[in-house]
Amino acid sequence: MPYRDVQTRLRKYELGLIPANVEAKFTALKPLMQDLQEARQSEIVMIESCVRSKLDDYGIIGNARIPFLNFARAIYHHAGSQTGVALQKWVSAEKAKWVEQGFDAAILEDVATCVTGATPYA
């Protein structure tokens, strides 16, 4: 059988815990990790700026913005793993959840447009 036995698993586990191996791995990956993190953070800042400007248009200020920013973050989370029709369906489901909680559907659609560039299904 192709399954690993206990000794093989333990050896691989022990090799993974050698401090020099772990340090070498993260030292090699650190510049890439920083570049990717910087790119993702810049996307989030751009999306949040768009959402804030939309909320300004609707006259929503202060703490009332927090739920809409959280809605945008939830959509952004789904956008990391879904695209196209699947993403639109996720956005529609998120929007339905937030409308059920009492938020305005038109505002949520504008916020969703900031994140995905497209409106959710009706």
C-alpha positions in Angstrom: 0.0 0.0 0.0 1.2 3.5 -0.7 0.4 4.7 2.8 3.3 5.8 5.0 4.1 3.8 8.1 4.6 5.2 11.6 8.4 5.5 11.3 8.2 7.5 8.1 5.6 9.8 9.5 7.7 10.4 12.7 10.9 11.1 10.7 9.1 13.6 8.5 7.6 15.3 11.5 10.9 15.5 13.3 12.6 16.9 10.1 9.9 19.6 10.0 10.7 20.7 13.5 14.4 21.2 13.1 14.9 24.9 13.8 17.4 25.4 11.1 15.0 23.9 8.5 12.1 26.0 9.7 14.3 29.2 9.8 15.7 28.5 6.3 12.2 28.0 4.9 10.8 31.2 6.3 13.9 33.2 5.5 13.5 32.2 1.9 9.8 32.8 1.7 9.7 36.1 3.7 10.2 38.5 0.8 7.4 36.8 -1.2 5.1 36.7 1.8 5.7 40.5 2.3 5.0 41.3 -1.3 1.8 39.2 -1.4 0.6 40.8 1.9 1.3 44.3 0.6 -0.7 43.6 -2.6 -3.7 42.2 -0.7 -3.6 45.1 1.8 -3.6 47.6 -1.1 -6.6 45.9 -2.6 -8.4 46.1 0.7 -7.6 49.8 1.1 -8.8 50.5 -2.4 -12.1 48.6 -1.8 -12.7 50.3 1.6 -12.1 53.7 0.0 -14.6 52.9 -2.7 -17.1 51.8 -0.1 -16.6 54.9 2.0 -17.2 57.1 -0.9 -20.4 55.2 -1.8 -21.5 55.5 1.9 -20.8 59.3 1.7 -23.1 59.5 -1.2 -25.9 57.9 0.9 -25.1 60.1 3.9 -24.0 57.2 6.1 -21.4 58.3 8.6 -19.6 57.2 11.7 -20.3 53.9 13.3 -23.1 53.2 10.8 -20.4 52.4 8.2 -19.1 49.4 10.1 -21.7 46.9 8.9 -21.3 47.9 5.3 -17.5 47.7 5.5 -17.9 44.2 7.1 -20.3 43.3 4.2 -17.6 44.4 1.7 -15.0 42.3 3.6 -17.2 39.2 3.5 -17.6 39.6 -0.2 -13.8 40.1 -0.6 -13.3 36.9 1.3 -15.4 35.0 -1.2 -13.8 36.7 -4.1 -10.5 35.1 -3.1 -11.8 31.7 -4.0 -14.8 32.2 -6.3 -15.2 33.9 -9.7 -17.9 34.5 -12.3 -21.4 33.1 -11.7 -20.3 31.3 -8.5 -19.1 34.7 -7.0 -22.3 36.4 -8.0 -24.3 33.7 -6.2 -22.2 34.1 -3.1 -22.7 37.9 -3.3 -26.4 37.4 -3.7 -26.5 35.1 -0.7 -24.5 37.6 1.5 -26.8 40.4 0.3 -29.9 38.4 1.2 -28.5 37.7 4.6 -27.8 41.4 5.2 -31.1 42.5 3.8 -32.8 40.1 6.2 -31.0 41.9 9.0 -32.6 45.2 7.9 -30.0 46.8 5.6 -31.0 48.6 2.4 -30.6 46.4 -0.7 -29.6 49.3 -3.0 -26.7 50.3 -0.7 -25.5 46.7 -0.4 -25.6 46.4 -4.2 -23.4 49.5 -4.6 -21.0 48.2 -2.0 -20.9 44.8 -3.8 -20.0 46.7 -7.0 -17.0 48.2 -5.3 -15.7 44.8 -4.4 -16.5 42.7 -7.5 -17.2 45.2 -10.2 -20.5 43.6 -10.9 -23.9 43.6 -9.3 -25.3 40.5 -7.6 -28.2 38.5 -8.9 -31.7 39.8 -8.1 
